[in-house]
């Protein structure tokens, strides 16, 4: 059963098209790596796939309750402990696996520490551990390795591999090589929206003058 199917998709940021004519599928056990320069539209695409903004054109076929999105922000409540943050998200999504998430992301010894007392890397590990307690099949991740050292990147890759082995899927926007040799790579550069279709009226005029 296909987890995610995209056909003829166009997405926009600030009323201007960034990417168009996208077609791809994500099957159980697959990971898709999104590549492309800054500003191309990787974040916009992920937000659209997550249902946080509408598509300009095309179709996204996926169970609406199948996706979990990890953005640039870690999504933590600073006053809650590490465990309490995971419990909060598990209750929101109806998932579980808190102890496993703590273990896999090397957070067990920090379980009782408030989120505000964590380092940037520890906060990032906790933010990523949230994905494990959502119970969602499709993980959408935007530059997930920011603030992570090499050892923590290894933990993250192990977490993703476990998710794929369980039949899940992942779409990851990243500039670094994660070492996921089994992942497919999608270079978004060829799908950059044509200048003449970036917008209409006033927005198009601005784009032509300053683009």
C-alpha positions in Angstrom: 0.0 0.0 0.0 1.5 3.3 -1.1 2.0 5.7 1.9 2.2 8.9 -0.2 1.5 9.7 -3.8 2.2 13.1 -5.4 1.1 14.0 -9.0 1.4 17.2 -10.9 2.0 19.1 -7.6 2.8 22.8 -7.5 3.5 24.7 -4.3 3.8 28.4 -3.5 5.4 30.6 -0.9 4.1 34.1 -0.3 1.7 33.8 -3.3 4.5 32.9 -5.7 5.0 29.4 -7.1 8.3 27.8 -6.1 8.0 24.3 -7.4 5.8 22.7 -10.0 5.1 19.4 -11.9 6.3 17.2 -9.0 5.5 13.5 -9.3 6.7 10.9 -6.8 5.5 8.1 -4.5 6.6 6.8 -1.2 6.2 3.1 -0.4 6.4 1.4 3.0 10.1 1.1 3.9 11.2 3.9 1.6 13.0 7.2 2.4 13.2 10.1 0.0 15.9 12.7 0.3 15.1 16.2 -1.0 18.0 18.2 -2.4 18.3 21.7 -3.8 19.7 25.1 -2.9 18.3 27.3 -0.2 15.1 29.1 -1.1 14.1 26.6 -3.8 11.0 25.5 -1.9 12.0 22.4 0.1 10.3 23.7 3.3 7.3 24.8 1.4 6.9 21.3 -0.2 7.2 19.6 3.2 4.6 22.0 4.8 2.3 21.3 1.9 2.7 17.5 2.2 2.0 17.9 6.0 -1.3 19.7 5.2 -0.2 23.0 6.8 -0.8 24.9 3.6 -2.8 24.1 0.4 -1.2 23.0 -2.9 -1.5 25.4 -5.8 -2.1 22.6 -8.3 -2.0 18.8 -8.5 -2.8 16.0 -6.1 -1.5 14.6 -2.8 -2.8 11.2 -1.9 -2.2 10.1 1.6 -4.1 9.2 4.8 -4.6 12.5 6.5 -3.7 10.9 9.8 -0.5 9.3 8.5 2.0 12.2 8.6 4.1 13.8 11.3 6.2 16.9 10.5 9.4 17.9 12.2 10.2 21.5 11.2 13.2 23.7 12.0 11.7 24.4 15.5 12.0 21.5 17.9 8.4 21.8 19.1 9.2 21.6 22.8 7.5 22.9 25.9 10.3 24.4 27.9 8.8 24.0 31.3 8.1 20.2 30.8 10.7 17.6 31.3 12.1 15.4 28.5 9.7 12.6 29.4 6.7 15.0 29.9 7.3 16.4 26.4 7.3 13.0 24.8 4.2 12.0 26.9 2.4 15.2 25.7 3.0 14.4 22.0 2.1 10.8 22.5 -1.2 11.9 23.9 -1.8 14.4 21.1 -1.2 11.8 18.4 -2.5 8.7 20.3 0.9 7.0 20.1 3.3 5.4 22.5 6.9 4.1 22.7 8.2 6.8 25.1 10.9 4.5 26.7 12.1 3.3 23.3 12.3 6.9 22.0 14.3 7.9 25.1 16.7 5.0 24.6 17.2 5.3 20.8 18.0 9.1 21.0 20.2 8.7 24.1 17.9 10.7 26.3 17.2 8.3 29.1 19.6 9.9 31.6 18.0 13.3 30.8 14.4 12.0 31.2 13.7 14.2 34.2 15.5 17.4 33.0 13.3 20.3 31.9 13.6 21.1 28.2 14.8 24.6 28.9 17.9 23.2 30.6 18.9 21.1 27.6 21.7 22.0 25.1 20.8 22.8 21.5 21.8 19.3 20.4 19.8 17.7 23.2 16.8 19.7 22.3 17.1 18.6 18.7 17.4 15.0 19.7 14.2 15.3 21.8 12.5 17.1 19.0 13.3 14.2 16.7 12.3 11.6 19.3 8.8 13.1 19.1 8.4 11.4 15.8 8.7 8.0 17.4 5.8 8.6 19.7 3.3 9.8 17.1 2.5 6.5 15.7 2.5 8.1 12.2 3.7 6.2 9.2 5.1 9.1 7.2 7.8 11.3 8.8 8.4 14.6 7.1 11.6 16.2 8.2 13.2 19.6 7.4 17.0 19.7 8.0 16.7 17.3 11.0 20.4 17.2 11.7 20.9 20.9 12.6 22.7 21.2 15.9 23.6 17.5 16.0 27.1 16.2 16.4 28.3 13.1 14.4 27.3 10.7 17.1 23.8 12.1 17.3 23.4 12.0 13.5 24.2 8.3 13.8 21.5 7.9 16.4 19.0 9.7 14.1 19.9 7.5 11.1 19.4 4.5 13.3 16.0 5.8 14.3 15.0 6.4 10.7 16.1 2.9 9.7 14.1 1.3 12.5 11.0 3.3 11.3 11.6 2.1 7.7 12.1 -1.5 8.8 8.7 -1.3 10.5 7.0 -0.3 7.3 7.1 3.5 7.7 8.4 6.0 5.2 10.3 9.3 5.4 10.8 12.4 3.4 13.9 14.4 4.5 15.2 17.7 3.3 18.9 17.9 4.1 22.1 19.2 2.6 24.3 16.5 4.3 25.0 12.9 3.4 23.1 10.9 6.1 24.6 7.6 5.0 21.2 6.3 4.1 22.4 4.5 1.0 19.1 2.8 0.5 17.3 6.2 0.3 16.2 7.7 -3.0 17.4 11.2 -3.8 15.1 13.8 -5.5 16.9 16.9 -6.8 14.2 19.6 -6.8 16.2 22.0 -9.0 14.5 20.9 -12.3 11.1 21.5 -10.8 11.7 25.2 -10.0 8.7 27.1 -11.2 9.1 29.0 -14.4 9.4 32.8 -14.0 6.4 33.5 -16.2 4.3 31.3 -13.9 5.5 32.7 -10.5 2.5 34.8 -10.0 0.0 37.1 -11.5 -0.8 40.8 -11.5 1.1 42.8 -8.9 3.0 39.9 -7.6 4.2 38.9 -11.0 5.3 42.5 -11.8 7.3 42.6 -8.6 8.9 39.3 -9.4 9.9 40.5 -12.9 11.3 43.7 -11.6 13.3 42.3 -8.7 13.6 38.6 -9.4 
